[in-house]
Amino acid sequence: MESIVKTDAGPLCESGVGVDADGVVRVLGGKRVLDGVDLQVSARGRVGIVGRSGAGKSTLLSLVAGLDDPDGGAVSVGGETSPAGRLARCALMPQRDCLLPWRSALDNAALALENVGMPRGQARRRARPLFARLGLAGSEQLRPAKLSGGMRQRVAFLRTLLADKPVLLLDEPFGALDAITRAELQECSPTRSRLSRARCCWSPTTSRRHCSSASACSCWRPVASLPTSTWTLPVTHHGAEL
Amino acid sequence: MRRAWPPLALLAAMIGIWELIVRAAHVPDYLFPTPSAVASSLAGDSGLLGRATLVTVREIVIGYLFAVAVALLIAVLLHFSAALRRALLPILVISQTVPTVLLAPILAILLGYGIEPKLVVVAVVCFFPIVVNAVDGLGSADPELVRMMRTLHGGRLAIFRRVELPGALPAIFSGARIAATYAAVGAVFGEWAGSSSGLGFVILQAQPALETARIAAAVLILSALALCLYALVSLAERLLIPWQPEAHHA
């Protein structure tokens, strides 16, 4: 798979946190899942990755997120090439919602805040107002087992936003939802309500409307340039809007 | 409560058959007591048995809590250090092949005839299933949850506190429930090795006097104690793991 994807998905912002993959190779179980992938996403750019099941979309995302290291080539996020540096800059919403069954919806959403040492009460106060915006009001205290699939994904989405990182990586965030719920979720988009200071949103998704450009993962060429739509994630001061 | 009826009915039927057979065969009480003889021993010797029970309960409870504390501490250490796991786990397994019955007299010589050697015997008997289950439970956290935590500023300690430990609770309690059924036996072993009180001591004294009904009464109390401890641990499990599906609880 020889390929080059270049997107000019938006102006470089001050922080310059963009994603740069250069000849990325990833071998899993003796199979070259990614074989020389080049991809550049500028800061504030939004890119959708389109590809067949098994094409390596999730693999690429976890490489960018710093969860794994490539077997060849290099990945940098905002100039940082070390896995720890990439982890510090990327929030990844996994395909599975990965909610912790022992935590309430609210405490699941506030997980990243607690992880950086914020007291639980304060973390809850910060996460609570966002529940209403995502249509989750009233379910703050419910454990994941009591939530519907759509609610679980919304909580997982909130949790990802509250990590407050410059790069958002969404791995088919609403893939498990039915078409109606998905459309609703994209409409009630937290992106309009300035929930995140994310400057770079990158998602292997079928919802192309939310991406300024989409790339097909199977052959790694830009599919189409799509208009920037509701996914405007403006730069805000840390937590100013929350 | 409805679940309790089938085993209770079966138990009552078995006791009734036992009584009938022993009576019909004219077996003397000192060879094999009837349930009614055991019951009258329970009532007649209530003072003696009551005092002995208090002593043994103390040994069981303190020894068990001691075992839980030590087991969790060791499990966490083993969880965090692979080197320690490789070094210590085989030794722990070997330690379990030493029969506690033989260990108890040595402990009695070493620690005297007070409560201490009994606590150690109870703890030695109880701690192993807790350690093994806790180490397994802590190590079997869903890797996807761990990866999720790493992308959310989750450090090693945060992952332990928020993912591994709560996820290991069901396994830890499985071990704790198994251990709860061993505690009473451990206390009796400890008392047999040297003591002047407790249910084990009562059994030891009743044996040469052929007071078989009293032995049976003491054994009955011991199994009731083990059952109570098991129920308490199960209750604690239910309170501490409210997210666990009800069906799991036996």
Interface residues (C-beta under 8 A of the other chain):
Chain A: S62 A65 G66 L67 L87 A88 C90 A91 L92 P94 R96 C98 L100 P101 W102 R103 L111 A112 E114 N115 V116 R143 A145 R159 T160 A163
Chain B: D142 E144 L145 R147 M148 M149 R150 T151 L152 H153 G154 G155 A158 R162 V163 P166 G167 I241 W243 P245
